Amino acid sequence: MSIDFAAELLPGAQLHGTLAAMRALHPVAPARFGGREAFVITGHAALAEAFKDNDRFPPADAYRITIEPVQGVTFQTMEDEQHRLYRRLATPAFRSSAVEAMEQEGLARIAHELIDRLQGLRSADLAEAFTHRVAFLVISRMLGIPPWREDVFRDWAVGFLEFPRDPEHSRRCAALINEYLAPIIAERRREPRDDVISGLVLADADGHQLDDEEILAHIRLLFSAGASTTTDALGNLLWALLREPSLWEQLRAEPGLRANAIEELLRWETPVAVLPRISAPHAVEFCGVQIPPSTFTLFAMAAANRDPAVFEDGDRFDIHRDSSRKLLSFGPGPRLCPGMHLARRQLSVALDVLLDRLPGLRLADATGAEPRGALLRGPARLEASW
């Protein structure tokens, strides 16, 4: 297979057709990644096993190459006991009362604010006006960024995520984030508040606390692992529902179906379509395939989530399907995504607000709104009218 998953966009059905053809041949298929030999795991059973096998597929190595140079060292790029320690330090901040208040009131407030900006309009690019902004604003407010700095802070966060496509710009944006947050961290050490930064400052596990650089790295992790994926998931959800207007109308009439529609979206067009890992530094055998040492091994959730051995008619988007317990989108096993609850909640609240405020929403260009990207996947534009 000549597809290079690091370079191809594979919009719409192209990605899924490519992965289905590979899966039909074998659950582990040869491919390319960044011009190098790679393997893609496409079968549901095989991928579920691989996610739990940190010996053959150590999870941190790929992150060390792709994001650690600009993000810094986080629990994402750590192994074993160190990973468990730093995960314990970082994640309690996102179970604080500040996050709970955000879930109860703040998420809807942000969504309504963004729709208010469209007042008087009858059409817009909802990617630019809504889906590309919601998750970044949520994180900014959990961090305590003042409203008048939110847009520029979002620009820095988006720019920081350009690594490794534009390393220089990414590093400049990361430096601006550090410059802005450093005095806030110092202030929270003197006078903690009920926000995420204070939670990170006060976190303690076995007598260990995060230093300033570790706090900054984990804040940057919020944007790379949280905001970008939630942004893409929301864009994918709107595209999936609006390309068939009857689905939008059905969810307006039957609110009880909305949570299931989100779960189906996470299966059918997951925002992290293919997750790169690097195999162990020695040759390994997996599903009868010999994988050379330190070889990119791509975890294709987009393929496993449509595996016909598990999901009947898996290429069909069916808001009545019950698939949540079989999803591989959040990475089962010891690396299960800690932000999945908040991500689901953001999708739910944003969908409710859009259905309420823009009831006659229609896509103006369904093809132009197709999700694209072989790794991270979402619409670049969502031209719509209402």
N, C-alpha and C positions, 0 to 999 in steps of 0.2 A: 504494500500500500504506500503510495507516494505522498500522501497527505502529511504536511508538517504542521502539527497542532500548535506550534508556537507562532506561526505566521498567518494561518488561514482565518478568515472571518466566518465562512460557512453559514450564511444567513438562512433563516427560516428552516425549511425542510432539508436543506443540504447537509447540515450537521447530522441530523437524525438518520437520513438515508445512508450516509457514510458509515456511521456507527452500527446501524442495523446490518449492513453488508459484512462488516468485520465480525460482528457477534454471531452471524449465521455460520461463519467458517470455523470459529473457535472462540471460547470466552477470553482468551489471551492472544492478541494479534500484534504482529510487528507494525511499526509506524516510524515516524520521524518526529523529533522535537528539537528545535533550534539547529537543524542541520545534522543532528546526531541520531544514531540508532536509538529506538525507544520501543516500548511495548505498551499496548493499551488493554486494560482489563475491562471487558464489556458485559460479561455475564453477571447476573444478580448474585447468585450463590458464590461465585468466585470473588466478587468485589466485597461482599459481606465478610468473607474470610480474610481478605487482604487487609481490610480496615483494622482488624483485630490482631494482625501479625506484625508487630513492631520490630521483630528480629529480621525478617526478610525485607520489610519495607519500612525502615526507620522514618518517622514522620518529619523530623526537624531538618534534615539535610537540604531538601529542596527550598525551604523557606530561607535557609542561610544564604543561598545563592540569589534568590529572586527578590527578597524584600528586606532581609536583615541589614544590608549595607546602608540603607537609608532609614529604616524604621528603628533599628537598634535591637538589642537582645531582649526578647520577651519569652513567656512560657511557650509560645508557639515554636520557638527555635531551640527549645531545651528538651532534654530526654529524661526519662525515668524519675528518680526522686526529686531532682532539681525542677523538672516540669511540674510535678505534683505540688511542691512547695510554693512555687511562684504562681501557680494557678490558684492555690488557696489564698495567696496574698492579694491577687488582682480581682478575683471574681466577686468577693463579698460587697465591694463598692457598688455593684450593679444589682444588689438586693436591698439597697438602702431605702429609707423612707422617701428620699428625693426621687429615686427611680419609680417607686410606687406611686407617688404623686404625679409624676410625668405620665405614667400609664393610665391613671384614672382621669386626669384632666388635661395634661399638657399636650398629649398626642393630638387630640381633637382640636385643641386651640391652634396648634401649628397648622394643621390641615385647613382649618377655616381661614386662617390668616392668608394662606397662599391662594385660596379661592377668592377671597376678598379682593386681592390684587387684580383679578380678572373682571371685576365689576364693570359692566358696560360693554364688554367684548362678547362676541358670539363665536369666536374661534381662537385657537392658540396652539402652540406646540406644548403639549402637556409634559413632555420630557423636560424641557427647559423651565417651564413655569411651575411644575409640581413634582414629578417623580424624581428628578435629579436634585431636589432641594430638601424634601421632607426629612430623610434620615440624617442628613448633615445638620439640619436645624435641631433635631432631637438631641444629638450628641452635644452640640454647642451649648444647649440650654442645660443639659445634665452637668456640663462642665462649669456652668455659671458664666459663660461668655455674654457680655452685655448685648442687647439687641442691635445697637448701632455698629457693632463690630462683626455681626454674624456673617454678612455677605463676604467681607474681605477674608474672614477666617475660613469660610467655605472654599474660597478661591485657593487659599494656601493648601487646604486639605486635599482638594481635587488635584492640585499641582504636585503635591507630594506623592500621590498615587501613580504618577506618570513613570516612576522607576519600574523597570529598566529601559523603557522606551526613550525617555529623555532624562538621563541621570543628573545632568547639570541642573536643569529646572527643578527636578524633584528635590535635590539637596538644598537649593535655595529656599524652596517652600518649607522644607523641614526645619531649616535654620530660623525662618520667620516664625514658625509655630513655637519653637523653643524660646526665642527671644520674647515672645508675647507671654508665654505661660510661666517662664521661670520666676518672675516676681510674684505671680499669683500663687505658685506653689510655696514660695517663701512666706507669703502672707497667711496661707492656710496652716502652715506649721505654727505660726504665732497665734492665730485665731481661727480654729477650724469652723466650718459651716456645715450645713446639711446639703452637700453636693458631692459629686463623684471624686473630684480632686481631693477633698478632705478625706473621703473614704480611703483613697489610695495612700494618703499621707499617714493615716492612723492605723492602717492595716498591720497586723502582727501575726506571724505564724511561727511557733516554736522559738520565739524571741527574735525573729528576723523581721526587719522592716525594709521597705523600698527606699533607696536613695533617690535623689532628684532625677538622675538620668534614667533610672528604671521606671520612675513614674512617667516621665516624658515618653519613653518607649512604649509603655502600655497605653498611654493616651493615643499615640499614633496608631497603635494596633486597633483601637476602636474604629478608626476611619478605614483602615485597610481591610479588616475582617468583618466589620459591622455595617458601616454606612454604604460602602460600595455594593455589597451583596444585597442589602435590603432595597437599595435604589433599583438594582436590576430586577429583583423579584417583583417589585411594584409595577415597573414598566412592563414586564412579561405578563403580569396579571391583567393589566388594562388591555394589552394587545389580544390576549386570549379571549377575553370577554367581549371586546368591542368588534372583533372581526366577525362575530356572529351576533348581531344586535339583539336577537331573541334571548340570548343568555343574560345580557344586561337587564332587559325587562323582567326576566324571570327572577333575578336576584332582587330587583326592586320589589316585586310582588311577594317573594318568599324569603324574608331575611334569614330564616333558619338554615338556608342552603349556603350562606356566605362562608361560614367556617370551612365547610367541606370543599367549596370551590377553591379556597386558598390552599388546602392540603393537596388537592388535585393539581393545582398549578405548580406546587413545589415538586411534584412527581414529574409532570409532563414537560415543563420547561424550567428546570431548576437553574438559578442564577450562576451557580458554580457547576458548569457542565462537565469539565474535565479538570481534575486536581493533580498536578504533577508531584510525584515523589521520586526519590532516588533509591534504587535497591541497595542491599547490603554490600559492603566492600569485598565480599567474596561471591562467587557464583552461587545462584540459588535455582532450585527447581520449583515451579509453581504451575499447578494444573497440567503437568506433563510437559511444560515449556522450560527450556534452559535459558535463564536470564544471566547475562554476563555481569561481572562486578560493577557496582556503581553506575547502573544504567537507569535512565529516566523511565519510570514505570507510571503510566498515566491512569488514574482512577476515574473511569468514565461513568459518573453518576447518571448522566443524561442517557446512556445506553442501558445501564442496569435498571433504571426506573421505568423502562419500556420493555423489559425482557418478557417475551410472550410466555416463558415458562412460569412467570409469576403474575403478570398482568394481562388479562384477556383483552385483546384489541387495544394494546398499550399505546398505539399511536393516536388514539382518539382521546380528546379532551372531554371528560365526562364528569360533570359537577356532582353527580349522584354516586360516584365510585367511592368505596371505602378502602383507602390505600395507606393511611397514615402509619400503620404499624410496620409496613414493608418498605417505607421510604429509606433511601440511603443518602438523601440530600444533605443532612447535617453531619454525616460521618460517624456511624456507630462505633462503639468501642471506647477506649480510654481518651480519645481526642474528640469526643462528642462536643459540638459547638455550644459553648456556654451562653451565647446570646440568642439561642433559637426562640426562647419564650418571648423576648422583647421584639424580635423580628416578626414573629407571627402576630403579635399585638399591634405593631405598627401597620402591617398589611390590613388587618381587620378594621382598625379605626379609619385609615385612609380610604378604604373601600366604602365604609358607611358614609363618610362625609361626601365623597364624590357622588354616590348614588342619591344622596339627599339634595346636594346643591346643584348638580348637573344631571338632572334626570333624563334628558334627551340626548345624552352624549353619544356622538358618532365619530368613527375614524374617517378622516378625509383621504388617507392614503394608507391602506392596510399593508400593501407590499413594502412601502418605505418605512413602516413601523415594525417590520419583522425583527425579532431578536437576532443579534449577530455576535460572533465571538466563539472561538472553539474552547476557550478556557472559562473566563468570566463572560457572561452572556446576558445581553439586554438590548432594548431598542435605543438607537441614537436619537430618534425623533418620534414623536407621537402627535402628528398633526390631527387636530380634532375640532369638531364644531358642536354646538349645543343650542 
